[in-house]
Amino acid sequence: MKTGLVVDGDYVYEEEKHLTVLKTSLFFANDGFTVYDCKGQLVFRVDSYGPDPRDKAEVVLMDAHGRCLLTVRKKRPSLHHRWEGFLGERTEGQKPIFSVKRSSIIGRCGMTVEVFNNPGLEYQIEGNFGQRSCTIFNAAKESVAEIKRKVDASTNVVLGKDVFLLSLKPGFDGAFAMGLVLVLDQISGGDYVENDEAEMIPTTED
């Protein structure tokens, strides 16, 4: 059984998988993405959805052929910046398959991901997406995916924040993980200033 399956079994890999995520515009936050595997093959894409925050309440993740895999949508009204994920291209009245919201655990603020079609399945996201440094943990606090800066193998130089790695542990749904990246990008672009001091998880000082 593919325990990490949420969106599409085609993107649940038996071995650890490293995907390169590339922002498709450098002019605005939240413009779009293309995602490639280690062989340079296109895996996912997200078309540009514009710089205007009012236009970005809904984002669609597509496969390499333009098939809609997942729609992420900001729930309105929402006190906790809750986002919901829907299979395929969302239709009116469709029920979400997961939700993402801010959470506070032992004085630390992160994101909680609840999966509806698998009761009890929950994930935590910790880190700083603005700096491209996040980890997704399962309920057992095991890392299932990581977002990190990409290093050019030939020059050993850390690339800019518009290119980063999405590393998937075996058995974790890559389409689901990319959906979470879209939510983090929306939250980061809408509510956070992306600089060295902007932490997605502020720590409390005693």
C-alpha positions, 0 to 999 in steps of 0.5 A: 500500500502506498501510504504517502499517496494523496493525489496521484500514484504515478508520482509515488516513487520507490526510491528517493527522488530529487526534483528541480523546481524553477520559478518561471518569472523573475519579476514577481512573486507567485508567477508559476513553476516548472519542475524537472527530474534529474534527467531534465524531463518535465514533471510538473508545471504551474502556469503564470497566475499574475502578480495581483494578490486578488487573482491568486486565490486558486492555483492549478498543478499540471503534469507535463502534458497539461493535465490538471492534477490538483487545485489549491485554493485559499479558503474564504473566510479563514482566520488561520490562512487555511488552504485546501487541495482538490483533485484535478480542476476544482468544480463547485461543490467538490470536497477537498482532499487536504487542508493546510493551516497555520499551527502553534506547537509548543511555542513554535508556529508552523503549518499543519497538513490534514489529509481527509481521505485518510483519517489520522494522516497528518503532516507538519511543515517546519522551516523557512520557505523564503530561504528555501529551507523547509522539511515536511514531517509525518505524524511520527516526526519522520522527514518525508520531503525537503525543500532546499537550495540547489547547488550547481554541481560543476561550480559548487555555487548555491543557485538563486532562490528561483531554483530549488530542490524538492527531495522526496523520500520513498513512498511520498506523493510528489504531486502532493508535495508540489501542492504544498510548495504552491501553498507555501509560495502563496503564503510566503508571497502574500504574508511574508517579506522574503529576506534573511530575517523572515522566518516561517517559524518564529521562535519565542524568546524566554 
